[in-house]
Amino acid sequence: MNQPQVPQIEEQSISKSKMKYLKKQEEKDKKIAEKEAQKEQQLEKKKPSIAKQKVEQQAEEEVDPRLFHENRSKQVVALKQTKEPNPYPHKFQVDLTITQFREKYGPICTEKGKIYEDFVSVAGRVVTIRSLGAKLMFYDLQGEGTQIQVMANEANHKDQELNFEKIHSLIKRGDIIGVKGNPCLTKAGELSIAPGFIQLLSPTLHMLPTTHFGFKDHEQRYRMRYLDLIMNKKVRDIFLARSSVIKQLREYFDGKGFIEVETPSLNVIQGGATAKPFKTFHNSLHRDLFMRVAPELYLKMLIVGGLDRVYEIGKNFRNEGIDQTHNPEFTAMEFYWAYCDYNDLMTVTEEVLSQIVLKLKGSYKFKIHKGDNPTITLTEHDIKSGHFKEKEEDFLELDFTPPWPRVSMMAELEKKLVKKLMPSLMHKLKNIRLNALIQELLLDQLINQLVISWKSILRIQPFQLITHNQ
């Protein structure tokens, strides 16, 4: 019996259609494969340059500061030529300092994740950079001893001249930038500014020390004070405290009727204190001059001339040794007061130092650290922070409440030595043949050295040491 032919024809037609479909699909797949192969080839060509960029970036930021300086200098030169952007713009209008920004918007920005309508500008130095992908950057902006966070999102970017990627690729740690944007509170609760515009104001040419290791070497810190101020926040507090001390000194003595004067720093003769001076030469006068070691002689001349109360705050220069308490150039405050004796001057000393402490600390009493860092006080030092683990017993309380005890030098030494220092001791020592070193020292200098050796246990609290040996 013959089988029907229709199914065979239908099967053959399906096979032909499928063959055409498969052929077209094969051609399509081939084209796709060719395109993917071309993309892979392009990526392979790009891989060396990407790797090179990563190596250069690592070298710049982690390995060699000299390479960072070289590459950044070239970048700045290129920006000067293209002006895209100008690395040193003429001006950037600052609406609020970072301190003012925190004071104004800290109490206002309370809703997490909200960007507020105010549009303000701030400026500061970039100290840390963090990124969450290519479209979200975070910067910590430092100024006036405090910081705010910059939360830069591409969705908020409004600059038509520089796109988001371009401007943020230029910013490095240490750069000074200007930011125009809206105050906000991040979802993590950090007060921030969401910028619409970011402007590079001054690019750093030298790599900052890492925040992890910091800038701690004492010699480098004193030689590079600008870097010390950037990296160590407490150094700024020292500068502010010094400024306040000078201000309080002037206010006190002006209030007492004293006149502030300026006396010459270049002297024809050396005098005013027992110290070796710096010597220089005046070309027009053809004579040697000396940098002053103290303003004493000129201040006394003013007293003779009828100015009964004078004081000076200025530089003195002594060509001698250097240590933690001595520097060849230092600032001194010296005052003279006619018709008074040393008791009046002791009272003045107590009053002015006590008032300075009261202004700086808010109390006559405060605590200092017993260790090597006397700048750490209990009010400044957060014991609970976890960074320092000192207990309250590690701090010592000082009391500057006037009046201070007045201690007789000889009487106190006799107490500590448990031995009577006879008045005739000087005559006895003069009659004794001593070695060459001792012969060069007078008795009062020996006693002064004895006091210095005992000073750490004589008194901890402020006191006046009187009746020095004559």
PETA-V563128 format. One record per residue. RES is the residue in one letter. PHI is phi in radians with two decimals (* if undefined). Layout:
# PETA-V563128
res->RES phi->PHI
res->RES phi->PHI
This chain:
# PETA-V563128
res->M phi->*
res->N phi->-1.23
res->Q phi->-1.44
res->P phi->-1.08
res->Q phi->-1.61
res->V phi->-1.05
res->P phi->-1.05
res->Q phi->-1.12
res->I phi->-1.08
res->E phi->-1.17
res->E phi->-1.19
res->Q phi->-1.14
res->S phi->-1.13
res->I phi->-1.16
res->S phi->-1.12
res->K phi->-1.12
res->S phi->-1.10
res->K phi->-1.17
res->M phi->-1.12
res->K phi->-1.08
res->Y phi->-1.11
res->L phi->-1.14
res->K phi->-1.15
res->K phi->-1.11
res->Q phi->-1.12
res->E phi->-1.15
res->E phi->-1.12
res->K phi->-1.13
res->D phi->-1.10
res->K phi->-1.13
res->K phi->-1.12
res->I phi->-1.10
res->A phi->-1.12
res->E phi->-1.14
res->K phi->-1.10
res->E phi->-1.12
res->A phi->-1.13
res->Q phi->-1.10
res->K phi->-1.10
res->E phi->-1.10
res->Q phi->-1.10
res->Q phi->-1.10
res->L phi->-1.13
res->E phi->-1.09
res->K phi->-1.16
res->K phi->-1.39
res->K phi->-0.97
res->P phi->-1.03
res->S phi->-1.18
res->I phi->-1.13
res->A phi->-1.09
res->K phi->-1.10
res->Q phi->-1.08
res->K phi->-1.12
res->V phi->-1.12
res->E phi->-1.11
res->Q phi->-1.09
res->Q phi->-1.11
res->A phi->-1.11
res->E phi->-1.16
res->E phi->-1.64
res->E phi->-2.19
res->V phi->-1.88
res->D phi->-2.11
res->P phi->-1.08
res->R phi->-1.15
res->L phi->-1.17
res->F phi->-1.03
res->H phi->-1.08
res->E phi->-1.12
res->N phi->-1.16
res->R phi->-1.21
res->S phi->-1.09
res->K phi->-1.10
res->Q phi->-1.12
res->V phi->-1.16
res->V phi->-1.06
res->A phi->-1.12
res->L phi->-1.16
res->K phi->-1.09
res->Q phi->-1.39
res->T phi->-1.47
res->K phi->1.04
res->E phi->-2.19
res->P phi->-1.63
res->N phi->-1.22
res->P phi->-1.21
res->Y phi->-2.29
res->P phi->-1.13
res->H phi->-1.12
res->K phi->-2.73
res->F phi->-2.37
res->Q phi->-1.32
res->V phi->-1.76
res->D phi->-1.39
res->L phi->-2.39
res->T phi->-1.27
res->I phi->-1.12
res->T phi->-1.09
res->Q phi->-1.12
res->F phi->-1.07
res->R phi->-1.15
res->E phi->-1.16
res->K phi->-1.38
res->Y phi->-1.75
res->G phi->-0.99
res->P phi->-1.29
res->I phi->-1.48
res->C phi->-1.42
res->T phi->-2.05
res->E phi->-1.68
res->K phi->-1.14
res->G phi->1.46
res->K phi->-1.68
res->I phi->-1.81
res->Y phi->-1.54
res->E phi->-1.33
res->D phi->-0.96
res->F phi->-2.13
res->V phi->-2.28
res->S phi->-2.15
res->V phi->-2.35
res->A phi->-2.56
res->G phi->3.13
res->R phi->-1.72
res->V phi->-1.35
res->V phi->-1.92
res->T phi->-2.48
res->I phi->-2.29
res->R phi->-2.37
res->S phi->-2.29
res->L phi->-2.11
res->G phi->1.54
res->A phi->-1.42
res->K phi->-1.97
res->L phi->-2.51
res->M phi->-2.18
res->F phi->-2.17
res->Y phi->-2.22
res->D phi->-1.76
res->L phi->-1.79
res->Q phi->-1.91
res->G phi->-3.00
res->E phi->1.01
res->G phi->1.38
res->T phi->-2.37
res->Q phi->-2.42
res->I phi->-2.34
res->Q phi->-1.68
res->V phi->-1.81
res->M phi->-1.87
res->A phi->-1.64
res->N phi->-2.03
res->E phi->-1.03
res->A phi->-1.14
res->N phi->-1.67
res->H phi->-1.23
res->K phi->-2.06
res->D phi->-1.25
res->Q phi->-1.46
res->E phi->-1.46
res->L phi->-2.09
res->N phi->-1.30
res->F phi->-1.03
res->E phi->-1.12
res->K phi->-1.11
res->I phi->-1.15
res->H phi->-1.36
res->S phi->-1.27
res->L phi->-1.55
res->I phi->-1.42
res->K phi->-2.17
res->R phi->-1.06
res->G phi->1.79
res->D phi->-1.17
res->I phi->-1.72
res->I phi->-2.23
res->G phi->-1.89
res->V phi->-2.25
res->K phi->-2.04
res->G phi->-3.08
res->N phi->-1.88
res->P phi->-1.16
res->C phi->-2.73
res->L phi->-2.14
res->T phi->-1.22
res->K phi->-1.10
res->A phi->-1.48
res->G phi->1.54
res->E phi->-1.68
res->L phi->-1.12
res->S phi->-2.50
res->I phi->-2.19
res->A phi->-1.70
res->P phi->-1.36
res->G phi->-1.69
res->F phi->-2.36
res->I phi->-2.24
res->Q phi->-2.19
res->L phi->-1.33
res->L phi->-1.79
res->S phi->-2.75
res->P phi->-1.29
res->T phi->-1.31
res->L phi->-1.76
res->H phi->-2.21
res->M phi->-1.24
res->L phi->-1.26
res->P phi->-1.03
res->T phi->-1.21
res->T phi->-1.19
res->H phi->-1.23
res->F phi->-1.54
res->G phi->1.27
res->F phi->-2.28
res->K phi->-2.05
res->D phi->-1.10
res->H phi->-1.10
res->E phi->-1.12
res->Q phi->-1.14
res->R phi->-1.07
res->Y phi->-1.32
res->R phi->-1.41
res->M phi->-2.16
res->R phi->-1.08
res->Y phi->-1.07
res->L phi->-1.27
res->D phi->-1.07
res->L phi->-1.16
res->I phi->-1.20
res->M phi->-1.58
res->N phi->-2.09
res->K phi->-1.11
res->K phi->-1.18
res->V phi->-1.11
res->R phi->-1.05
res->D phi->-1.09
res->I phi->-1.15
res->F phi->-1.10
res->L phi->-1.16
res->A phi->-1.13
res->R phi->-1.09
res->S phi->-1.05
res->S phi->-1.16
res->V phi->-1.07
res->I phi->-1.06
res->K phi->-1.10
res->Q phi->-1.16
res->L phi->-1.06
res->R phi->-1.12
res->E phi->-1.07
res->Y phi->-1.14
res->F phi->-1.26
res->D phi->-1.09
res->G phi->-1.17
res->K phi->-1.56
res->G phi->1.51
res->F phi->-1.40
res->I phi->-1.93
res->E phi->-1.44
res->V phi->-2.25
res->E phi->-2.16
res->T phi->-1.96
res->P phi->-1.07
res->S phi->-1.60
res->L phi->-1.79
res->N phi->-2.01
res->V phi->-1.26
res->I phi->-2.07
res->Q phi->-1.53
res->G phi->3.12
res->G phi->1.78
res->A phi->-2.93
res->T phi->-1.53
res->A phi->-2.80
res->K phi->-1.41
res->P phi->-1.56
res->F phi->-1.47
res->K phi->-1.93
res->T phi->-2.42
res->F phi->-2.27
res->H phi->-1.67
res->N phi->-1.15
res->S phi->-1.20
res->L phi->-1.49
res->H phi->0.97
res->R phi->-2.63
res->D phi->-1.34
res->L phi->-2.25
res->F phi->-2.18
res->M phi->-1.19
res->R phi->-1.15
res->V phi->-1.64
res->A phi->-2.90
res->P phi->-1.54
res->E phi->-0.96
res->L phi->-1.10
res->Y phi->-1.21
res->L phi->-1.14
res->K phi->-1.18
res->M phi->-1.07
res->L phi->-1.16
res->I phi->-1.08
res->V phi->-1.06
res->G phi->-1.31
res->G phi->1.96
res->L phi->-1.50
res->D phi->-1.31
res->R phi->-2.35
res->V phi->-2.35
res->Y phi->-2.60
res->E phi->-2.49
res->I phi->-2.02
res->G phi->-2.87
res->K phi->-1.50
res->N phi->-2.07
res->F phi->-2.34
res->R phi->-2.34
res->N phi->-1.46
res->E phi->-2.35
res->G phi->-1.27
res->I phi->-2.19
res->D phi->-2.67
res->Q phi->-1.16
res->T phi->-2.00
res->H phi->-2.32
res->N phi->-2.45
res->P phi->-1.03
res->E phi->-2.11
res->F phi->-2.61
res->T phi->-1.65
res->A phi->-2.29
res->M phi->-2.03
res->E phi->-2.29
res->F phi->-2.37
res->Y phi->-2.34
res->W phi->-2.47
res->A phi->-1.23
res->Y phi->1.15
res->C phi->-2.24
res->D phi->-2.05
res->Y phi->-1.20
res->N phi->-1.14
res->D phi->-1.13
res->L phi->-1.19
res->M phi->-1.13
res->T phi->-1.13
res->V phi->-1.05
res->T phi->-1.04
res->E phi->-1.06
res->E phi->-1.14
res->V phi->-1.22
res->L phi->-1.20
res->S phi->-1.14
res->Q phi->-1.16
res->I phi->-1.11
res->V phi->-1.07
res->L phi->-1.09
res->K phi->-1.21
res->L phi->-1.35
res->K phi->-1.83
res->G phi->1.41
res->S phi->-2.82
res->Y phi->-1.25
res->K phi->-1.91
res->F phi->-2.72
res->K phi->-1.97
res->I phi->-2.07
res->H phi->-1.33
res->K phi->-1.32
res->G phi->-1.41
res->D phi->-1.39
res->N phi->-1.96
res->P phi->-1.27
res->T phi->-1.35
res->I phi->-1.47
res->T phi->-1.92
res->L phi->-1.15
res->T phi->-1.30
res->E phi->-1.55
res->H phi->-1.76
res->D phi->-1.56
res->I phi->-1.14
res->K phi->-1.49
res->S phi->-1.18
res->G phi->1.65
res->H phi->-1.30
res->F phi->-2.02
res->K phi->-2.00
res->E phi->-1.11
res->K phi->-1.66
res->E phi->-1.10
res->E phi->-1.18
res->D phi->-1.38
res->F phi->-1.98
res->L phi->-2.06
res->E phi->-1.55
res->L phi->-1.87
res->D phi->-2.22
res->F phi->-1.73
res->T phi->-1.08
res->P phi->-1.39
res->P phi->-1.40
res->W phi->-1.61
res->P phi->-1.09
res->R phi->-1.97
res->V phi->-1.95
res->S phi->-1.32
res->M phi->-1.04
res->M phi->-1.17
res->A phi->-1.12
res->E phi->-1.21
res->L phi->-1.12
res->E phi->-1.09
res->K phi->-1.12
res->K phi->-1.27
res->L phi->-1.46
res->V phi->0.93
res->K phi->-2.71
res->K phi->-1.35
res->L phi->-1.60
res->M phi->-1.23
res->P phi->-1.07
res->S phi->-1.47
res->L phi->-1.05
res->M phi->-1.06
res->H phi->-1.15
res->K phi->-1.16
res->L phi->-1.16
res->K phi->-1.15
res->N phi->-1.52
res->I phi->-1.66
res->R phi->-1.35
res->L phi->-1.87
res->N phi->-1.22
res->A phi->-1.05
res->L phi->-1.17
res->I phi->-1.17
res->Q phi->-1.10
res->E phi->-1.33
res->L phi->-1.80
res->L phi->-1.44
res->L phi->-1.09
res->D phi->-1.13
res->Q phi->-1.22
res->L phi->-1.10
res->I phi->-1.18
res->N phi->-1.06
res->Q phi->-1.11
res->L phi->-1.13
res->V phi->-1.13
res->I phi->-1.05
res->S phi->-1.19
res->W phi->-1.80
res->K phi->-1.11
res->S phi->-1.20
res->I phi->-2.00
res->L phi->-1.08
res->R phi->-2.61
res->I phi->-1.70
res->Q phi->-1.38
res->P phi->-1.01
res->F phi->-2.71
res->Q phi->-1.84
res->L phi->-1.63
res->I phi->-2.17
res->T phi->0.88
res->H phi->-1.12
res->N phi->-1.15
res->Q phi->-1.84
